[in-house]
Amino acid sequence: MTRAITILGATGSVGASTLDLIRRNRADWRVVALTANCNVADLAALAREFRAEVAVVADESCLPDLRAALEGSGIAAAGGRTALCEAAARPVDLTLAAIVGCAGLGPVMAAIEQGGAIALANKEALVSAGEILKAAVARHGATLLPTDSEHNAIFQCLAGNDLGDVRRIILTASGGPFRTYSREQLASVTREQALKHPNWDMGAKITVDSATMFNKGLELIEAHHLFPVGLENIEIVVHPQSIVHSLVEYRDRSMLAQLGPSDMRVPIASCLAWPRRMDTPMAPLDLPAIGQLTFEAPREEVFPATRLCREAIAEGGAAPAILNAANEVAVAAFLARKIPFTRIALLVERVLAAGALPPPPRTLEEVLRVDAEARARATDLLEMA
């Protein structure tokens, strides 16, 4: 039976991987909405190829170009934050939420409120507004399917088991391109070096987050919301080969691990086919060729991001939203060559320490206000340096 799908962030790496799988199974899917920030050429081409009902650019200034690119196609074009949320609110069987950063919060909430299944690849949504989003999921009868490779791995390892029987959840981290670097070596790394991940092909922001280990810290916060086994029972282990995507240990000390290629099409396929399975174009793992799998403890004295994330979620309230906002500002500054690599974590720590925390946000609007204030504080601290 044909299923309807909306892809929020269609021109990014996760969106491209999703559409590659849909392209191979065209009869199974009807594409309702595709969105992008301002990549008009790619968005219009994809909307035409998949005969989407509507294409939306988040940046409203790009709307005239999108309308021109879709002229004569019969595909509706829209732009701006409101249009983005309206597209996400269209009733579909599955929404793939892959907008990077806190910009995805509103559309994710709109998708939740229409009550379908959401394949969540936007970790920042749960980081900044975890309790609010979870309450909305329960209220509207929506289903969250974790799409990050690590959380999808945990989801698979938990299948058929009781969360009460879990002793530990272990998130694996590649360690990024600077895994063995000293603090002194990190001080001189370049933008180009940070964007060369050894295992994964991802967008710029998440690739830098992987290099700083903020990606793994944000995933720890996300795991805390998705799999409530207690923060003290969620650990991080560095696994350079990126073959084991995460592990779950049960009370009897048995441990289940999910292994797979370092390609996002594997966890995305798990979400597209859930609760069944589907074929992917990936080659099978050749274990003898891989030879060995190794594991290391994270070095928080060199990469403090995971410590900062753990402290933020332990603090709760507005702290995770502030951390996420400050990190987005810091990563953008690094990518723009305004700050060195080592100042990313330092800026986040300073923003968190700058004044008393605001009251815990109770609505999405309050989360966005906390986010805006944290961004302003981070920008001020950047300008003062």
Long-range contacts (C-beta under 8 A, 24 or more apart in sequence): 2-27, 2-28, 2-29, 2-30, 3-28, 3-29, 3-30, 3-92, 3-93, 3-94, 4-29, 4-30, 4-31, 4-32, 4-91, 4-92, 4-93, 4-94, 5-29, 5-30, 5-31, 5-32, 5-92, 5-93, 5-94, 5-95, 5-96, 6-31, 6-32, 6-33, 6-34, 6-35, 6-87, 6-88, 6-90, 6-92, 6-94, 6-95, 6-96, 6-111, 7-31, 7-33, 7-34, 7-35, 7-95, 7-96, 7-98, 8-33, 8-35, 8-84, 8-87, 8-88, 8-95, 8-96, 8-97, 8-98, 8-99, 8-104, 8-107, 8-108, 8-111, 8-122, 9-35, 9-36, 9-96, 9-97, 9-98, 9-99, 9-100, 9-104, 9-121, 9-122, 10-34, 10-35, 10-36, 10-43, 10-46, 10-98, 11-36, 11-37, 11-39, 11-42, 11-43, 11-46, 12-36, 12-98, 12-99, 12-100, 12-203, 13-201, 13-202, 13-203, 13-264, 14-96, 14-98, 14-121, 14-147, 14-264, 14-268, 15-96, 15-98, 17-263, 17-264, 17-265, 17-268, 18-96, 18-98, 18-268, 18-272, 19-46, 19-50, 20-265, 20-281, 21-265, 21-268, 21-269, 21-272, 21-278, 21-280, 22-50, 22-272, 23-49, 23-50, 24-279, 24-281, 25-278, 32-90, 32-92, 33-87, 33-88, 33-90, 33-92, 35-84, 35-87, 35-88, 35-99, 35-107, 37-103, 38-62, 40-65, 40-66, 40-69, 41-69, 43-69, 44-69, 44-70, 47-73, 47-75, 48-73, 48-75, 51-75, 53-90, 54-78, 54-87, 54-90, 56-83, 56-84, 56-87, 58-84, 58-99, 58-103, 81-106, 85-109, 85-110, 86-110, 88-114, 89-113, 89-114, 90-114, 91-116, 92-116, 93-117, 94-118, 94-119, 94-271, 94-272, 95-119, 96-121, 96-147, 96-268, 96-271, 97-121, 97-122, 97-125, 97-147, 98-122, 98-147, 100-124, 100-203, 100-205, 100-206, 101-205, 101-324, 101-328, 102-128, 102-321, 102-324, 102-325, 102-328, 102-368, 102-371, 105-129, 105-364, 105-367, 105-368, 106-364, 106-368, 108-133, 109-133, 109-136, 109-364, 111-142, 112-136, 112-137, 112-140, 112-142, 113-140, 113-142, 114-140, 114-142, 115-140, 115-141, 115-142, 116-142, 116-143, 117-142, 117-143, 117-144, 117-145, 117-274, 118-142, 118-143, 118-144, 118-145, 119-145, 119-147, 119-268, 119-271, 119-272, 120-144, 120-145, 120-146, 120-147, 120-148, 121-147, 121-148, 121-268, 123-148, 123-218, 123-219, 123-221, 123-222, 124-218, 124-324, 124-328, 126-221, 126-222, 126-225, 126-226, 127-218, 127-221, 127-222, 127-320, 127-321, 127-323, 127-324, 128-320, 128-321, 128-324, 128-325, 128-367, 128-370, 128-371, 129-321, 129-361, 129-364, 129-367, 130-221, 130-222, 130-224, 130-225, 130-320, 131-225, 132-361, 132-362, 132-363, 132-364, 132-367, 133-225, 134-225, 144-226, 145-270, 145-271, 145-274, 146-222, 146-226, 146-267, 146-271, 147-267, 147-268, 147-271, 148-219, 148-222, 148-267, 149-245, 149-246, 149-260, 149-262, 149-264, 149-266, 149-267, 150-219, 150-223, 150-245, 150-246, 151-219, 151-222, 151-223, 151-226, 151-227, 151-246, 152-245, 152-258, 152-267, 152-270, 152-271, 153-244, 153-245, 153-246, 153-247, 153-257, 153-258, 153-260, 153-267, 154-223, 154-226, 154-227, 154-246, 154-248, 154-258, 155-226, 155-270, 156-258, 156-270, 157-246, 157-247, 157-248, 157-256, 157-257, 157-258, 158-227, 158-248, 161-248, 161-250, 163-227, 163-228, 163-229, 165-250, 165-251, 165-252, 166-227, 166-229, 166-233, 166-248, 166-249, 166-250, 166-251, 167-233, 167-249, 167-250, 167-251, 167-253, 168-229, 168-233, 168-234, 168-235, 168-248, 168-249, 169-223, 169-227, 169-229, 169-233, 169-234, 169-235, 169-246, 169-247, 169-248, 169-249, 170-234, 170-235, 170-236, 170-237, 170-246, 170-247, 170-248, 170-249, 171-216, 171-219, 171-220, 171-223, 171-234, 171-235, 171-236, 171-237, 171-246, 172-236, 172-237, 172-238, 172-239, 172-242, 172-244, 172-245, 172-246, 172-247, 172-295, 173-210, 173-213, 173-215, 173-216, 173-236, 173-237, 173-238, 173-239, 173-298, 174-198, 174-199, 174-200, 174-210, 174-238, 174-239, 174-240, 174-242, 175-213, 175-238, 175-239, 175-240, 175-296, 175-298, 176-210, 176-211, 176-212, 176-213, 177-211, 178-211, 179-238, 179-240, 181-302, 182-302, 183-301, 183-302, 183-342, 186-302, 186-341, 186-342, 187-340, 187-341, 187-342, 188-340, 189-340, 189-341, 191-334, 191-335, 191-337, 194-334, 194-341, 198-240, 199-241, 199-242, 199-262, 200-242, 200-262, 200-264, 202-264, 204-335, 205-328, 205-331, 205-332, 205-335, 208-331, 208-334, 208-335, 208-344, 209-327, 209-331, 211-341, 212-303, 212-305, 212-331, 212-341, 212-344, 212-345, 213-298, 213-303, 213-305, 213-306, 214-305, 214-309, 214-327, 214-331, 214-344, 214-345, 214-348, 216-298, 216-305, 216-306, 216-309, 217-305, 217-306, 217-307, 217-308, 217-309, 217-310, 218-309, 218-324, 218-327, 220-306, 220-309, 220-310, 220-313, 221-309, 221-312, 221-313, 221-320, 224-313, 231-310, 231-313, 231-314, 236-298, 236-306, 237-295, 237-296, 237-297, 237-298, 238-295, 238-296, 238-297, 238-298, 239-293, 239-294, 239-295, 239-296, 240-294, 240-296, 241-290, 241-293, 241-294, 243-285, 243-290, 243-293, 244-293, 259-285, 260-285, 261-285, 303-345, 304-345, 304-349, 305-344, 305-345, 305-348, 308-345, 308-348, 308-349, 308-352, 312-352, 315-357, 316-360, 317-357, 317-358, 317-359, 317-360, 317-361, 318-357, 318-358, 318-359, 318-360, 318-361, 318-370, 319-352, 319-357, 321-361, 321-367, 321-370, 321-371, 321-374, 322-351, 322-352, 322-357, 322-370, 322-371, 322-374, 323-348, 323-351, 323-352, 324-371, 325-351, 325-370, 325-371, 325-372, 325-374, 325-375, 325-378, 326-351, 326-352, 326-374, 326-375, 326-377, 326-378, 328-375, 329-375, 329-378, 329-379, 329-382, 330-378, 330-382, 333-382, 338-382, 339-382, 339-385, 343-385, 347-378, 347-381, 347-382, 348-378, 350-381, 351-377, 351-378, 351-381, 354-381
